[in-house]
């Protein structure tokens, strides 16, 4: 499942949620620290593992 990084705009806390694509699109996200619904997704770094056949 994808991992998403968020920042709460009310308390400025960063948090990470693991959500399926269905959960991400469906639910209203809330900050686990203060319960505010004013959250913003942060850009996240990722990497891809590929195999190289020589």
C-alpha positions in Angstrom: 0.0 0.0 0.0 1.2 3.5 -0.7 2.6 5.7 2.1 1.6 9.3 2.2 3.3 12.2 4.1 1.2 15.0 5.4 1.6 18.3 7.3 -1.2 19.7 9.5 -1.8 23.4 8.7 -3.2 24.0 12.2 -0.5 22.6 14.5 2.4 22.2 11.9 2.9 18.5 12.8 4.1 16.1 10.2 2.6 12.6 10.0 2.6 9.6 7.7 -0.4 7.4 6.7 -0.4 4.1 4.9 -3.6 4.1 2.8 -5.0 2.2 -0.1 -6.0 4.2 -3.1 -9.6 3.7 -2.3 -9.1 5.0 1.3 -7.1 7.9 0.1 -9.8 9.1 -2.3 -12.7 8.4 0.0 -11.9 9.5 3.6 -11.6 13.0 4.9 -8.1 13.0 6.4 -7.5 14.3 9.9 -4.4 15.2 11.9 -3.7 12.5 14.5 -2.3 15.1 16.9 -5.0 17.8 17.0 -7.8 16.3 14.9 -7.9 19.1 12.4 -9.1 18.4 8.9 -6.7 21.1 7.5 -4.0 18.8 6.2 -1.7 19.2 3.2 0.1 16.3 1.4 3.8 16.7 1.2 5.8 15.6 -1.9 7.5 12.3 -1.1 10.7 10.9 -2.6 10.6 7.4 -4.0 12.8 5.0 -5.9 12.2 2.2 -8.3 14.1 -1.1 -8.3 14.7 -2.5 -11.7 16.7 -5.5 -12.9 19.2 -5.1 -15.7 19.9 -8.0 -17.9 23.3 -8.0 -19.5 
